[in-house]
Amino acid sequence: MGTRQGYGQFCPIARAAEILATRWTPLVVRELYFGSTRYADLRRGLPRISSALLSQRLKELQHAGIVTCAPAASGSGKVYGLTEAGLALFPVLESMGRWAQAHCREDMTEDGNLDPDLLMWNIRRRVAGSGMARDRCFAAAFHFLGVPSAKSRFWLLFRGGEVEICLRDPGYATGLTVTAHIRTMTQIWLGHLPLETAIRRRDLILEGEQPEIRDFSRWFVLSILAVRD
């Protein structure tokens, strides 16, 4: 692969920017840090990146010694991961996120940034294992207002201690339905709106069996970058 044009400076910030300050690169590292190891999972966490650009960024990060790539142990495809240098980048990304929470909060939940697919992907991977029912299968339905109908309904299927996203009713008992505007749910996820406040004001409505309603606050975990006042 060709050598990317740099800044021509010995400054460490310049060198770091040459590697990291390209479109989508920090988000690829973010996804890998949060556990996405297969190409399809990376696409779920980066729904607006093209396949060609994602492949290019992965190759660039491999070349920079930040990403590893190996054949999958079973089946086809490859498994991606972070090197020691890659793992050491997360505090940098976390600092960027904290800065944005402090100085760009309102911009985060503008209409153009509200993405129900991405929100559900993030909610799923932050589900707290200690709050999941391991002895039975059930589904939690999410109904988002303010989005096209095709993107308004999702299910989290809890089964055997695992959780997966379903775009159609999975056919198991739905013990809980969560209804909120997409902006409200995003604000809750980011820590901009306390969950208890949203429920009290009925900006977020929980319907279902009482045990499921009670358990929601146990397994629903906010973003790792959520504001915590």
N, C-alpha and C positions, 0 to 999 in steps of 0.2 A: 504494500500500500504506500501511497505517496506521503511525504512529510508535510504536515499542516504548517502553514505560515504562522510564525510566532511573532512576539512583540519585539524581539531583538534586544531584550533587557535582561540583566543578571538578577534583577529584583525577584525574590521568592514569590511575591504576590503575582508578578507577571507570569512566572512559570506555572503556578497553580491555576491561574486563569486560562492559560493555554490549554490545559487539560480539562478543566471543569466548566469554564464559562462559555460553553457552546449549548445551543438549544437542545433540551431534553436530557443532557448528560447528568445533571444532578438528580433528576427524577429516576433515571435508570438505576443509579446507585441507591437511591431511596428504596426502590422496589426490591432490589437484591438484598438490602439490609433487612427489610421487613419479611423476608422469607420466600420471595418469588424466585424459583430456581429453573422453571421451564419457560420456554418462549411464550407459550400460550398464557401463562400466568402474568408474564411481563406485559403482554398486550392488554390483559384485563385491567392492570393497574395504570396503563398508559393508553387509554382508548383512542386518543386522537393522534398518536404517532403512526406514521406509515411503516409498513413492514420493512421497506428498504432502508429507511432512516434508523429504525431500531437495530437492524443488523449492522449497519455502519457504526453506530455508537458502541455496540458491544465489541466490535473488532478494535475500535480505537481504544477502548478501555482495557482490552486484553493487551494491546501493544504497549500501553502505559503501565502495565503491571498492577492494575486495579481489579480486574475481573479474571476469573478462571473459567475454563470451558472444557468439559469432558463428556464422552459418550455416556448416555444413560445406562445404568446398570441392567435395566430390563426394558424391553421394547425399543422403539426407535427414538431419535431425537437426541438433544444434548442437555446437559445440566450445567447451569451457570452458578457462580458463586463469587464471593469477594475474597481477595487476598488479604493479608495482614494490612497492607497499605490501604486497601479498600475499606476495611472495617474501621480503620483509624480516621476515615473521612466523616463518619457519622456525626461526631461533635461539631464539625464545621457546618454540616447541613442543618443540624439542630439549632445552632446559633443563628443561621439564616432564617429558620422558621420562627424562632423566638423574636427576632427583630421584626419580622413581618407582622406577628401578632401584636407587637407593641406599636407599630407605626403604619400598618396598612390594613387594619382590621376590617374597615367598612368595605374595602375593595374585594375582599375574599368572597363575599356573598352577593356580589352583583349578579344580575341575571346570566351573563355570559359565562360565569364560573360555576354555576350550579349544575352538577352532573349526577343524576341518580345512580347510574351504573357504577361510577367511581365511589360514590358514597357507600353503596351497599357492599362493594368489594372491601372497603376499609372497615366497615362495621363487622363484616364476617371475620376478618383476620384478627380483630381485637376482642372477639368474644372470649369471656373469661371461662376457662375450663371448669373452675370450681362452682360456677353457677349453672352448669349444663346438666340436664337430666340424662344419666347414663343407662338407666334401666328401661327406657322406652323411647319410642319414636314420636315426635310431634313436630309441627310446623308453626312458625311465627310469621304472620303475614304483615307486610309493610305496604301501606297505601299512601303514595305521595300526591299531594295536590300541587297545582301550578306547573305541571309538566304534561307533555303529550300522553294520551291514554296508553300508548304502547310502552311507555317508560314509567308508568305510574304504579305498577304492582310487582312486588318481589316477595319471595318466601325464603326464610332460612329454615332449612331442614336439620333438626337435631336427631342424630342417630348414632348410637353406640359410642357416645363421647366425641363424635365428630360433627362438624357443621358445614353445610354447603349451601350455595345460593341456587335457587330455582327461579326461572322466569315464568313458569307455569305452576299451577297448583299441583304439588307433588302427590296428592292423594292421601296424605296422612291427616290425622286429626289436627285441625288448626286451633290450638288452645289460646292463641293471642293474636289480636289484630292491632297494629300500631298505625295511626292515621295522623299525618301532619303535612303542612306545606313543606316543599322541598327546602325552602330557605330556612324555615324553623328547624328542621331536622339537621341541616348543616350547621346552623348556629349552635345547636346543642352539642353536636359532635366536636366542634372547635372550642367549646367551653365559653362561648359568647353569651349563652343563655342557659342558666341552670335547669337541669331536667325537672327538678321539683317545681320550679316556677312555671315552666311550660305546661306541666300536668295540671297544676292548680288553676292556671288561666284557661285551660282547655285548648291551648295552642297545639298540644299533643294529646291525643285521646287513646287510651288503652282500653280495649274491650276483650272480654274473654273470661275464663275461669279465674277465680281469685288467686289460686296458687301461681298461675302463670303470670298474672299481673304483678304479683309480689316479686316473682323471680326475675322479672325484666331488669330491674335496677341492679341485679346481681351479675347477670351475664353481659349486659350492655355496658361496654367500657369505652370511654372517650378516647380521642386521638392522643397519641403520646406527646403531641405538641399543644394540647388543649390548654387554654388559659385556666389557671387555678387560683382564684382570688382567696 
